[in-house]
Amino acid sequence: MNIRILTPLTAQEELKNIDVHPEGIHLMEPKTLHYCVKISGVNVKQANVIKQEALAVGADAAIPYSVLNLEDKIVDIVIMATVKQYRKLAEKLENQFFNLKEAGYKILQAIENYQHPSAQFSVKGRRIEIKDFMIMGILNVTPDSFSDGGKYYGDVSIAVERAVEMEREGASIIDIGGESSRPGAESLSEEEEIQRVIPVIKKLRPKTQALISCDTSRYSVAKAALEEGVDIINDIYALRRDEKLVKLVAETGCGLVLMHMKGTPENMQKNPFYHDVISEISDFFTERINFAVENGVKTSSIIIDPGIGFGKRIVDNLEIINRLREFTCFGLPILLGTSRKSFIGKISNEANVEHRVPGTIASCIIGYSGGAKIFRVHDVKEVFQALKIAYAIENYGQYKGSCS
């Protein structure tokens, strides 16, 4: 007798291997997937109803002790069930009051997003499908960026040459930035930022098929960049720095990266602290996404970035990467930017940023397993190869039958 513990995905595969009838597989697959779902902002009546209905379908829900005392307050709950049980729960909640009619189906949608992280976004009316992953190559045209400051600053031809090289190495997006966002960096004038990035964008646009992203949070810079053919605005301030930017994004239909940052580059690493980093970033995304959509930005245009290293301690960065899949509930592509960052250097005791490539690769692989689809990196060739192998391992079934 040989006993093995199966993951949900391998359990589904083994149903076929042991020759279960196809109809039986269809019925049993939802039973192989078990999820714990946290719902925040539930009132006492809602919590009690969800608990009762969860038990009725053979599942369970953990609720605070205060709910049993019928205290009038807002609480969080955790439901534990299989997909099949969640489907039954959705049907039951549809017939309930207390604003619970759609709750069950919202849970099912969150589970679907969790199982299949979003792999598409739109750019100026064009849908971009992410087959496996996308590499966003970093091109800083600054004198003071933490990793490559000065390397591509002051010479447009060298900057464009590097962008074209990154495309050859596997980059599908080239992210051009003219203002350093390293910890302690001071703000740059809009005029200087435009002078740094626009000549590079202008010369690069006819030379690349890759999407071009402009790493800026200012209306004037974004407007000039979009006029030169930029596809995406990558805003580390998530539309909080320049109130006019959101309307520009809405009007042009360009892609938009909303990144979480605590504070500003100048002060973000001065004793950052979180009570619950995942919940706080989730609340931030909820508010920022709603703000963008309410101002005319299409949800399909948005990409989210948890902002590794932007107002985070080492433990925060590690927890974010470890629990990245929890952000898939938004149904939007997740961008991960860990490239050469200080947490890698501190953990590995590597002061030289150019020697942090292995650590960057490790963080990207874990992030890929956690549902990230876009990876913003300096070392395109190395990360591209690593992610190709990770993708092949995860999708090994496509190699079945191959002779080599």
Secondary structure as GFF3:
##gff-version 3
##sequence-region A 1 404
A	DSSP	alpha_helix	8	17	.	.	.	ID=ss1
A	DSSP	alpha_helix	22	32	.	.	.	ID=ss2
A	DSSP	beta_strand	34	43	.	.	.	ID=ss3
A	DSSP	alpha_helix	44	56	.	.	.	ID=ss4
A	DSSP	beta_strand	60	62	.	.	.	ID=ss5
A	DSSP	alpha_helix	65	68	.	.	.	ID=ss6
A	DSSP	beta_strand	74	82	.	.	.	ID=ss7
A	DSSP	alpha_helix	83	93	.	.	.	ID=ss8
A	DSSP	alpha_helix	103	115	.	.	.	ID=ss9
A	DSSP	beta_strand	120	123	.	.	.	ID=ss10
A	DSSP	beta_strand	126	129	.	.	.	ID=ss11
A	DSSP	beta_strand	134	140	.	.	.	ID=ss12
A	DSSP	alpha_helix	156	169	.	.	.	ID=ss13
A	DSSP	beta_strand	171	177	.	.	.	ID=ss14
A	DSSP	alpha_helix	190	204	.	.	.	ID=ss15
A	DSSP	three_ten_helix	205	207	.	.	.	ID=ss16
A	DSSP	beta_strand	211	215	.	.	.	ID=ss17
A	DSSP	alpha_helix	219	227	.	.	.	ID=ss18
A	DSSP	beta_strand	232	235	.	.	.	ID=ss19
A	DSSP	alpha_helix	245	252	.	.	.	ID=ss20
A	DSSP	beta_strand	255	259	.	.	.	ID=ss21
A	DSSP	alpha_helix	277	294	.	.	.	ID=ss22
A	DSSP	three_ten_helix	299	301	.	.	.	ID=ss23
A	DSSP	beta_strand	302	305	.	.	.	ID=ss24
A	DSSP	alpha_helix	314	322	.	.	.	ID=ss25
A	DSSP	three_ten_helix	324	330	.	.	.	ID=ss26
A	DSSP	beta_strand	335	336	.	.	.	ID=ss27
A	DSSP	alpha_helix	342	348	.	.	.	ID=ss28
A	DSSP	three_ten_helix	353	355	.	.	.	ID=ss29
A	DSSP	alpha_helix	357	369	.	.	.	ID=ss30
A	DSSP	beta_strand	374	377	.	.	.	ID=ss31
A	DSSP	alpha_helix	380	394	.	.	.	ID=ss32
A	DSSP	three_ten_helix	396	399	.	.	.	ID=ss33
###
